[in-house]
Amino acid sequence: MPDLLIELFSEEIPARMQARAADDLKKLVTNGLVEAGLTYASAAAFSTPRRLTLTVEGMLDASPSITEERKGPKADAPEKAIEGFLRGAGLTRDQLEERETPKGNILFAMIKKPGRPAAEIVAEVLEATIRNFPWPKSMRWGTGSLRWVRPLHSILCILSAEDGAQVVPMDVDGIQAGATTRGHRFLAPDTLTVSNFDDYTAKLKRAFVVLDPTERRDAIWHDATNMAFANGLEVVEDAGLLAEVAGLVEWPVVLMGRIGDAFLDLPPEVLQTSMKEHQKFFSVRNPKTGRIERFITVANRTTADDGATILAGNEKVLSARLSDAKFFWENDLRIAQSDAGMQVWVDRLSNVTFHNKLGTQAELISRMEALAGELAPMVGADADEAREAARFAKADLSSEMVYEFPELQGLMGSYYAKAAGKSHAIAVAAQEHYAPLGPSDDVPTAPVSVAVALAEKIDKLTGFWAIDEKPTGSKDPFALRRAALGVIRILLENDLSFDLGKTLYFGLEANGVRFGTPEDEDDYTKLDVKINLESFLHDRLKVYLKDQGVRHDIIDACIAMEGNDDLTLLVKRAKALSETLKTDDGENLIQGFKRANNILTQAEEADGVEYSFGADIKFAETDEERALFAALDQAEAQIKPAMEAQDFTTAMSAMASLRAPIDAFFEAVQVNSDNGTVRRNRLNLLSRIRTICSSVADLTKIDG
């Protein structure tokens, strides 16, 4: 069984595209081979800045011969129908088989397809892969029609077996496949002839090319951390930067340089961001002081002076970059510490549009300020402090540092708030009010931060709902699903219990939605906006709880109850119900409840009356009836105070205890008795079951 080796050698592939491209090459080629009948034992793809490589081991040397059976028309069909079938099958009349079937004699064609050699199939599949490769961006060069991410120079494509290697003959836009590649652009640019994958990797390594990106990443991190440790320092971890740098070099050489003393007092996040974004440097921190004092850069070659010239050039460029950052920092500090302070930046935001239908950033801040004041008592924050925190939370958007490095918004606001003499809570809120930005991010826990974070997200939700810019399908340009999840997580993870509906009402009014009365039909319809937004939040809550093992129908059963605007209580109720339904009593109780509800509903529809006037134990004829009366009395006595105390676990447990007496009742008692009085009493008893169970959750919405 031969092994296949493919290399597509080009100019530098952008680092961010390499991993996806290697996966696509593997997927497209192996899928094409299998579809053509060539199976294999294993496959692996690799990438460097200048090449995509695929190795396929244990491949068949030819596709198997197959015989395809094709059913045709009846034997006595019109001649033209038979001729058409023969043309399609590529056979003559005497090559067809005639078989008896329940529908008469039918003609069958047995079409034999001989196997094809592996080289022929590989050439066909690889050419299709190259011509249809899914690059995010591609280019044409020269006079050819081929598109590739960067100019494609050569194609290595060989089949290797014990008796030697065979070049797969193919030509793509004048580029003929061969058995050669090249080493490092500067250190070993000569042509290398290879015979198999092991030979290929060994010769590349000798030619200063590390093929495996994982090996390059590990080498960079190992050398960088060792170099920092030897100087009593530590490298700031950044997995994304490490992967990107590994995609920029074929022969990584780690060098450590110095940051000028004039820049060491800059906030570490500024140094880290500037070096990462502009220079692709790793930050090296002094663990004793927390300051960023050095940097790690990764060169793509060795030099006679051990990288001294490279470091000198990098330090010079970095000094220029950090000089700009220092100027921004010092200028921003002067404004923050001036008499006018951060209000200068807030005023500038009146000229920055937030959304053309929702006003400026300054108007957004004004709404946030009002909302934060409303929310403060509910989250345990001081109202005045929460309003001030909201007023200055986004002030840093006008600062020069954030203009240069937008990813530092919030963080720089925290630094500037401290410099302006604001309280610690206000400074922290400037940084934390954006959180959480992702499902794994921590949520704010400080009361002022919670108030401002909720105000920011609720204003966004109510604002875009007010102008009817809701998410549709997979489109969510304003990240409203993320904002809704943020509200949910902040409330639940801080165990905050309050009527969210009133807050949404306040936010919608702040965004121009006026709520009228039923007589004001045009305004009254705007209540639908609030209802729709609440439904959206409930839907996001379902998604959030699904990951925690709570079923959608259970959440629906709790949403149907009063108080569903309090998401924290809603979740506690849902989780208690979920745990109850996992027990045998809980699961069987649902069946008993649904049986009682169905009988009662049918009787009420047939009789045209509502059976809710209270059952009387004196009309009970059996012990099972009397036992059910007692059980319902006991459960009601436990459930009512438990629900008032928001002790859902106790309430659910008391409800589940009804399982046995309800089951016994239905086994021993015929509800539709011939005695009208007894029948009405028993139906009223079923009404008690429905009423008591429904006081805990709407069990009609439970599946099963």
RAGIGI-V149448 format. One record per residue. N is the residue number from 1. RES is the residue in three letters. SS is DSSP state (a for helix, b for strand, c for the rest). PHI is phi in radians with two decimals (* if undefined). NEAR is the number of other ideal C-beta (glycine too) atoms within 8 Angstrom. Layout:
# RAGIGI-V149448
n=(N N)
res=(RES RES)
ss=(SS SS)
phi=(PHI PHI)
near=(NEAR NEAR)
This chain:
# RAGIGI-V149448
n=(1 2 3 4 5 6 7 8 9 10 11 12 13 14 15 16 17 18 19 20 21 22 23 24 25 26 27 28 29 30 31 32 33 34 35 36 37 38 39 40 41 42 43 44 45 46 47 48 49 50 51 52 53 54 55 56 57 58 59 60 61 62 63 64 65 66 67 68 69 70 71 72 73 74 75 76 77 78 79 80 81 82 83 84 85 86 87 88 89 90 91 92 93 94 95 96 97 98 99 100 101 102 103 104 105 106 107 108 109 110 111 112 113 114 115 116 117 118 119 120 121 122 123 124 125 126 127 128 129 130 131 132 133 134 135 136 137 138 139 140 141 142 143 144 145 146 147 148 149 150 151 152 153 154 155 156 157 158 159 160 161 162 163 164 165 166 167 168 169 170 171 172 173 174 175 176 177 178 179 180 181 182 183 184 185 186 187 188 189 190 191 192 193 194 195 196 197 198 199 200 201 202 203 204 205 206 207 208 209 210 211 212 213 214 215 216 217 218 219 220 221 222 223 224 225 226 227 228 229 230 231 232 233 234 235 236 237 238 239 240 241 242 243 244 245 246 247 248 249 250 251 252 253 254 255 256 257 258 259 260 261 262 263 264 265 266 267 268 269 270 271 272 273 274 275 276 277 278 279 280 281 282 283 284 285 286 287 288 289 290 291 292 293 294 295 296 297 298 299 300 301 302 303 304 305 306 307 308 309 310 311 312 313 314 315 316 317 318 319 320 321 322 323 324 325 326 327 328 329 330 331 332 333 334 335 336 337 338 339 340 341 342 343 344 345 346 347 348 349 350 351 352 353 354 355 356 357 358 359 360 361 362 363 364 365 366 367 368 369 370 371 372 373 374 375 376 377 378 379 380 381 382 383 384 385 386 387 388 389 390 391 392 393 394 395 396 397 398 399 400 401 402 403 404 405 406 407 408 409 410 411 412 413 414 415 416 417 418 419 420 421 422 423 424 425 426 427 428 429 430 431 432 433 434 435 436 437 438 439 440 441 442 443 444 445 446 447 448 449 450 451 452 453 454 455 456 457 458 459 460 461 462 463 464 465 466 467 468 469 470 471 472 473 474 475 476 477 478 479 480 481 482 483 484 485 486 487 488 489 490 491 492 493 494 495 496 497 498 499 500 501 502 503 504 505 506 507 508 509 510 511 512 513 514 515 516 517 518 519 520 521 522 523 524 525 526 527 528 529 530 531 532 533 534 535 536 537 538 539 540 541 542 543 544 545 546 547 548 549 550 551 552 553 554 555 556 557 558 559 560 561 562 563 564 565 566 567 568 569 570 571 572 573 574 575 576 577 578 579 580 581 582 583 584 585 586 587 588 589 590 591 592 593 594 595 596 597 598 599 600 601 602 603 604 605 606 607 608 609 610 611 612 613 614 615 616 617 618 619 620 621 622 623 624 625 626 627 628 629 630 631 632 633 634 635 636 637 638 639 640 641 642 643 644 645 646 647 648 649 650 651 652 653 654 655 656 657 658 659 660 661 662 663 664 665 666 667 668 669 670 671 672 673 674 675 676 677 678 679 680 681 682 683 684 685 686 687 688 689 690 691 692 693 694 695 696 697 698 699 700 701 702 703 704)
res=(MET PRO ASP LEU LEU ILE GLU LEU PHE SER GLU GLU ILE PRO ALA ARG MET GLN ALA ARG ALA ALA ASP ASP LEU LYS LYS LEU VAL THR ASN GLY LEU VAL GLU ALA GLY LEU THR TYR ALA SER ALA ALA ALA PHE SER THR PRO ARG ARG LEU THR LEU THR VAL GLU GLY MET LEU ASP ALA SER PRO SER ILE THR GLU GLU ARG LYS GLY PRO LYS ALA ASP ALA PRO GLU LYS ALA ILE GLU GLY PHE LEU ARG GLY ALA GLY LEU THR ARG ASP GLN LEU GLU GLU ARG GLU THR PRO LYS GLY ASN ILE LEU PHE ALA MET ILE LYS LYS PRO GLY ARG PRO ALA ALA GLU ILE VAL ALA GLU VAL LEU GLU ALA THR ILE ARG ASN PHE PRO TRP PRO LYS SER MET ARG TRP GLY THR GLY SER LEU ARG TRP VAL ARG PRO LEU HIS SER ILE LEU CYS ILE LEU SER ALA GLU ASP GLY ALA GLN VAL VAL PRO MET ASP VAL ASP GLY ILE GLN ALA GLY ALA THR THR ARG GLY HIS ARG PHE LEU ALA PRO ASP THR LEU THR VAL SER ASN PHE ASP ASP TYR THR ALA LYS LEU LYS ARG ALA PHE VAL VAL LEU ASP PRO THR GLU ARG ARG ASP ALA ILE TRP HIS ASP ALA THR ASN MET ALA PHE ALA ASN GLY LEU GLU VAL VAL GLU ASP ALA GLY LEU LEU ALA GLU VAL ALA GLY LEU VAL GLU TRP PRO VAL VAL LEU MET GLY ARG ILE GLY ASP ALA PHE LEU ASP LEU PRO PRO GLU VAL LEU GLN THR SER MET LYS GLU HIS GLN LYS PHE PHE SER VAL ARG ASN PRO LYS THR GLY ARG ILE GLU ARG PHE ILE THR VAL ALA ASN ARG THR THR ALA ASP ASP GLY ALA THR ILE LEU ALA GLY ASN GLU LYS VAL LEU SER ALA ARG LEU SER ASP ALA LYS PHE PHE TRP GLU ASN ASP LEU ARG ILE ALA GLN SER ASP ALA GLY MET GLN VAL TRP VAL ASP ARG LEU SER ASN VAL THR PHE HIS ASN LYS LEU GLY THR GLN ALA GLU LEU ILE SER ARG MET GLU ALA LEU ALA GLY GLU LEU ALA PRO MET VAL GLY ALA ASP ALA ASP GLU ALA ARG GLU ALA ALA ARG PHE ALA LYS ALA ASP LEU SER SER GLU MET VAL TYR GLU PHE PRO GLU LEU GLN GLY LEU MET GLY SER TYR TYR ALA LYS ALA ALA GLY LYS SER HIS ALA ILE ALA VAL ALA ALA GLN GLU HIS TYR ALA PRO LEU GLY PRO SER ASP ASP VAL PRO THR ALA PRO VAL SER VAL ALA VAL ALA LEU ALA GLU LYS ILE ASP LYS LEU THR GLY PHE TRP ALA ILE ASP GLU LYS PRO THR GLY SER LYS ASP PRO PHE ALA LEU ARG ARG ALA ALA LEU GLY VAL ILE ARG ILE LEU LEU GLU ASN ASP LEU SER PHE ASP LEU GLY LYS THR LEU TYR PHE GLY LEU GLU ALA ASN GLY VAL ARG PHE GLY THR PRO GLU ASP GLU ASP ASP TYR THR LYS LEU ASP VAL LYS ILE ASN LEU GLU SER PHE LEU HIS ASP ARG LEU LYS VAL TYR LEU LYS ASP GLN GLY VAL ARG HIS ASP ILE ILE ASP ALA CYS ILE ALA MET GLU GLY ASN ASP ASP LEU THR LEU LEU VAL LYS ARG ALA LYS ALA LEU SER GLU THR LEU LYS THR ASP ASP GLY GLU ASN LEU ILE GLN GLY PHE LYS ARG ALA ASN ASN ILE LEU THR GLN ALA GLU GLU ALA ASP GLY VAL GLU TYR SER PHE GLY ALA ASP ILE LYS PHE ALA GLU THR ASP GLU GLU ARG ALA LEU PHE ALA ALA LEU ASP GLN ALA GLU ALA GLN ILE LYS PRO ALA MET GLU ALA GLN ASP PHE THR THR ALA MET SER ALA MET ALA SER LEU ARG ALA PRO ILE ASP ALA PHE PHE GLU ALA VAL GLN VAL ASN SER ASP ASN GLY THR VAL ARG ARG ASN ARG LEU ASN LEU LEU SER ARG ILE ARG THR ILE CYS SER SER VAL ALA ASP LEU THR LYS ILE ASP GLY)
ss=(c b b b b b b b b b c c c c a a a a a a a a a a a a a a a a a a a a a c c c c c c b b b b b b b c c b b b b b b b b b c c b c c c b b b b b b b b b c c c c a a a a a a a a a a a c c c a a a c b b b b b c c b b b b b b b b b b c c c b a a a a a a a a a a a a a a c c c c c c c b c c c c c c c c b c c c b b b b b b b b b b c c b b b b c c c b b c c b b b b c b b b c c c c c c c c b b b c c c a a a a a a a a a a c c c c c c a a a a a a a a a a a a a a a a a a c c c b b c c c a a a a a a a a c c c c c c b b b b b b c c a a a c c c c a a a a a a a a a a a a c c b b b b c c c c c c b b b b b b b b c c c c c c c c a a a a a a a a a a a a a a a a a a a a a a a a a a a a a c c c c c c a a a a a a a a a c b b b c c c b b a a a a a a a a a a a a a a a a a a a c c c a a a a a a a a a a c c a a a a c a a a a a c a a a c c a a a a a a a a a c c c c a a a a a a a a a c c c c c c c c c c c c c c a a a a a a a a a a a a a a a a a a a a c c c c c b c c b c c c c a a a a a a a a a a a a a a c c c c c c a a a a a a a a a a a c c c c c c c c c c a a a a c c a a a a a a a a a a a a a a a a a a a a c c c c c a a a a a a a a c c c c c c c a a a a a a a a a a a a a a a c c a a a a a a a a a a a a a a a a a a a a a a a a c c c c c c c c c a a a c c c a a a a a a a a a a a a a a a a a a a a a a c c c a a a a a a a a a c a a a a a a a a a a a c c c c c c c a a a a a a a a a a a a a a a a a a a c c c c a a a c c c)
phi=(* -1.36 -1.89 -1.87 -2.23 -2.20 -2.37 -1.91 -1.81 -2.52 -1.20 -1.03 -1.51 -0.92 -1.00 -1.20 -1.72 -1.18 -1.09 -1.12 -1.12 -1.08 -1.11 -1.12 -1.05 -1.08 -1.14 -1.15 -1.23 -1.14 -1.09 -1.12 -1.12 -1.13 -1.07 -1.51 1.73 -1.72 -1.56 -2.63 -1.56 -2.76 -2.58 -2.59 -2.11 -2.41 -2.56 -2.33 -1.00 -2.02 -2.71 -1.97 -2.24 -2.33 -2.09 -2.15 -1.86 1.14 -1.57 -1.11 -1.47 -2.82 -1.31 -1.24 -1.28 -2.30 -2.07 -1.80 -1.66 -2.16 -1.41 -2.00 -1.38 -1.18 -1.12 -1.73 -1.18 -0.96 -1.04 -1.14 -1.13 -1.18 -1.10 -1.11 -1.12 -1.12 -1.09 -1.14 -1.50 1.23 -2.16 -1.81 -1.08 -1.31 -1.58 -1.46 -1.82 -1.89 -2.19 -1.43 -2.38 -1.00 -1.70 1.91 -1.36 -2.05 -1.58 -2.21 -1.89 -1.84 -1.72 -1.64 -1.98 -1.20 -1.15 -2.03 -1.11 -1.02 -1.03 -1.14 -1.20 -1.04 -1.05 -1.15 -1.17 -1.17 -1.10 -1.10 -1.12 -1.12 -1.26 -2.07 -1.19 -1.49 -1.18 -1.04 -2.44 -2.48 -2.50 -1.92 -2.52 1.07 -1.89 -1.41 -1.77 -1.17 -1.98 -2.58 -1.10 -2.49 -0.88 -1.53 -1.68 -2.67 -2.19 -1.75 -2.58 -2.32 -1.87 -2.00 -2.43 -1.10 -1.56 2.19 -1.94 -2.19 -1.30 -1.37 -1.25 -2.85 -2.49 -2.15 0.95 1.51 -1.66 -1.58 -1.20 -2.60 -2.05 -2.11 -2.47 -2.28 -1.52 -1.03 -0.97 -1.86 -1.50 -2.74 -1.40 -1.26 -1.27 -2.11 -1.75 -2.15 -2.06 -2.87 -1.15 -1.09 -1.10 -1.08 -1.16 -1.14 -1.21 -1.12 -1.09 -1.20 -1.70 1.11 -2.31 -1.66 -1.25 -1.41 -1.08 -1.14 -1.12 -1.14 -1.04 -1.11 -1.14 -1.08 -1.15 -1.07 -1.19 -1.15 -1.18 -1.14 -1.14 -1.18 -1.06 -1.10 -1.85 1.25 -2.15 -2.45 -1.47 -1.27 -1.16 -2.73 -1.10 -1.12 -1.15 -1.08 -1.13 -1.16 -1.13 -1.09 -1.54 -1.77 -2.30 -1.78 -2.33 -1.20 -2.20 -1.51 -2.28 -2.05 -2.05 -1.84 -1.73 -1.01 -1.00 -1.16 -1.90 -1.20 -1.55 -1.15 -0.94 -0.98 -1.17 -1.18 -1.05 -1.10 -1.17 -1.09 -1.22 -1.26 -1.23 -1.61 -2.05 1.04 -1.68 -1.52 -1.50 -2.07 -1.90 -1.50 -1.14 -1.39 -1.87 1.40 -1.41 -1.51 -2.03 -2.36 -2.46 -1.95 -2.10 -2.08 -1.49 -1.80 -2.92 -1.55 -2.37 -1.14 -1.69 1.00 1.50 -1.06 -1.18 -1.08 -1.10 -1.05 -1.14 -1.15 -1.13 -1.17 -1.13 -1.09 -1.03 -1.15 -1.08 -1.27 -1.09 -1.11 -1.08 -1.14 -1.08 -1.06 -1.07 -1.18 -1.17 -1.13 -1.09 -1.04 -1.21 -1.08 -1.64 -1.33 -1.09 -1.27 1.10 -1.22 -1.09 -1.03 -1.19 -1.07 -1.10 -1.13 -1.23 -1.23 -1.79 -1.97 -1.35 -1.44 -2.75 -1.10 -1.77 -2.07 1.56 -1.59 -1.09 -1.14 -1.20 -1.03 -1.07 -1.08 -1.18 -1.04 -1.07 -1.17 -1.15 -1.06 -1.12 -1.19 -1.37 -0.90 -1.08 -1.30 -1.93 1.45 -1.86 -1.30 -1.10 -1.12 -1.18 -1.14 -1.12 -1.16 -1.08 -1.15 -1.12 -1.87 -1.06 -1.90 -1.06 -1.19 -1.10 -1.59 -1.34 -1.22 -1.13 -1.25 -1.08 -1.38 -2.22 -1.01 -1.18 -1.62 -1.05 1.56 -1.10 -1.17 -1.02 -1.13 -1.06 -1.22 -1.14 -1.11 -1.12 -1.44 1.49 -1.28 -1.17 -1.04 -1.09 -1.20 -1.12 -1.15 -1.10 -1.05 -1.45 -1.58 -1.23 -1.39 -1.32 -1.52 -1.56 -2.48 -1.14 -1.78 -1.28 -1.24 -1.68 -1.15 -2.13 -1.16 -0.92 -1.14 -1.07 -1.10 -1.07 -1.25 -1.10 -1.13 -1.06 -1.11 -1.34 -1.18 -1.10 -1.09 -1.12 -1.18 -1.12 -1.28 -1.22 -1.11 -1.77 1.03 -1.99 -1.53 -1.09 -2.31 1.01 -1.55 -1.59 -2.61 -1.12 -1.84 0.94 -1.31 -1.14 -1.15 -1.12 -1.12 -1.11 -1.08 -1.05 -1.07 -1.16 -1.08 -1.15 -1.27 -1.30 -1.77 0.92 -1.65 -2.10 -2.78 -1.34 -1.16 -1.02 -1.14 -1.18 -1.08 -1.00 -1.10 -1.13 -1.15 -1.12 -1.12 -1.70 1.67 -1.56 -1.75 -1.63 -1.82 -2.19 -0.98 -1.25 -1.58 -0.99 -1.13 -1.38 -1.12 -1.09 -1.21 -1.06 -1.06 -1.08 -1.14 -1.08 -1.13 -1.18 -1.07 -1.09 -1.09 -1.12 -1.14 -1.13 -1.15 -1.12 -1.06 -1.08 -1.11 -1.35 -1.03 -1.18 -1.78 1.51 -1.75 -1.25 -1.07 -1.15 -1.17 -1.13 -1.05 -1.10 -1.52 -1.10 -1.21 -1.55 -1.10 1.48 -1.28 -1.35 -1.61 -1.14 -1.14 -1.16 -1.04 -1.21 -1.06 -1.12 -1.11 -1.18 -1.15 -1.16 -1.06 -1.15 -1.13 -1.26 -1.39 -1.55 -1.10 -1.07 -1.15 -1.14 -1.29 -1.05 -1.02 -1.12 -1.12 -1.08 -1.14 -1.13 -1.10 -1.15 -1.15 -1.06 -1.16 -1.09 -1.11 -1.16 -1.13 -1.19 -1.24 -1.55 1.25 -2.33 -1.88 -1.60 -2.51 -1.74 1.64 -1.46 -2.04 -1.16 -1.21 -1.63 -1.25 -1.85 -2.16 -1.11 -1.13 -1.09 -1.11 -1.15 -1.18 -0.97 -1.12 -1.13 -1.14 -1.07 -1.15 -1.11 -1.10 -1.15 -1.54 -1.22 -1.05 -1.16 -1.15 -1.18 -1.13 -1.54 1.04 -1.67 -1.23 -1.08 -1.13 -1.10 -1.14 -1.13 -1.13 -1.14 -1.11 -1.16 -1.36 -0.96 -1.11 -1.13 -1.18 -1.05 -1.12 -1.08 -1.22 -1.29 -1.86 -2.09 -1.69 -1.12 -1.43 -1.24 -1.19 -1.42 -1.04 -1.14 -1.12 -1.06 -1.08 -1.13 -1.22 -1.15 -1.16 -1.16 -1.08 -1.11 -1.14 -1.03 -1.10 -1.16 -1.16 -1.15 -1.28 -1.29 -1.67 -2.88 -1.43 -1.22 -1.16 -1.58 -1.38 -1.20 1.80)
near=(8 10 14 14 16 14 14 12 12 13 7 7 15 8 12 6 11 15 10 7 14 14 9 10 15 12 8 13 15 11 8 12 15 10 6 11 12 12 7 14 6 7 11 7 12 11 13 12 11 10 12 13 14 16 12 15 10 8 16 11 8 8 10 7 7 8 8 8 8 10 5 11 9 9 9 5 8 5 5 6 9 13 8 8 12 13 7 7 10 6 8 5 6 4 7 11 7 8 7 4 7 2 5 8 10 13 14 12 14 10 11 8 8 5 10 9 8 14 10 8 14 14 13 10 13 15 10 10 12 13 8 7 12 5 10 4 5 8 9 8 5 5 2 8 5 11 7 12 11 9 9 13 7 11 16 16 15 14 13 12 11 3 3 7 11 10 9 12 7 11 8 11 7 6 11 7 13 9 9 10 13 12 14 13 7 6 11 10 8 7 6 11 6 14 9 11 10 6 9 15 9 8 11 13 10 8 13 12 12 12 12 7 13 6 9 14 11 8 10 14 10 8 10 14 10 8 11 14 9 6 9 6 12 9 13 10 4 9 6 6 10 12 12 11 14 13 15 10 13 12 12 14 11 12 12 12 12 7 12 9 4 5 13 10 4 11 9 11 8 14 15 11 11 13 14 13 7 6 13 9 11 15 15 15 13 10 8 4 5 7 9 14 10 12 16 16 15 14 13 11 10 9 10 3 6 6 11 8 8 11 11 8 8 14 11 8 9 14 10 8 12 14 9 9 15 11 9 12 12 8 9 13 10 8 13 12 8 8 3 6 10 13 8 11 13 14 8 9 15 9 5 11 7 9 9 4 5 12 8 11 12 12 11 14 14 8 14 14 12 11 17 16 12 9 15 16 7 9 12 5 14 8 9 7 13 18 13 10 18 19 10 15 15 12 16 14 11 12 15 9 14 14 7 8 10 6 5 12 12 13 10 15 18 12 10 16 14 10 9 11 4 10 6 6 13 14 14 12 18 17 11 13 16 9 11 11 6 6 5 3 8 5 12 12 7 10 12 16 15 16 17 17 17 16 17 13 13 13 15 11 17 15 14 13 14 12 10 5 7 9 7 4 4 3 6 9 4 7 7 13 9 10 11 13 13 13 14 13 11 16 12 11 8 10 6 11 6 8 7 13 9 9 15 14 10 11 15 16 10 11 13 6 11 7 11 9 6 5 6 8 7 6 10 12 7 12 8 7 11 14 8 10 13 13 8 13 14 11 8 12 13 10 9 11 11 10 6 7 5 10 8 7 9 14 15 10 16 14 9 9 10 3 7 11 9 11 12 11 10 14 11 10 13 14 11 12 15 12 10 13 11 7 9 6 11 13 11 10 14 12 9 14 13 10 9 13 13 8 11 13 8 8 12 11 7 6 6 5 5 4 12 7 4 6 11 7 8 4 9 9 5 8 6 12 14 10 11 13 12 9 12 14 8 10 13 9 8 11 14 9 8 12 12 6 6 7 8 14 8 9 14 14 9 13 14 12 11 16 13 9 13 14 10 11 12 10 7 8 10 4 10 5 9 3 6 6 7 10 12 9 12 13 13 14 13 14 12 11 15 12 9 14 13 9 8 14 13 10 13 7 8 11 4 5)
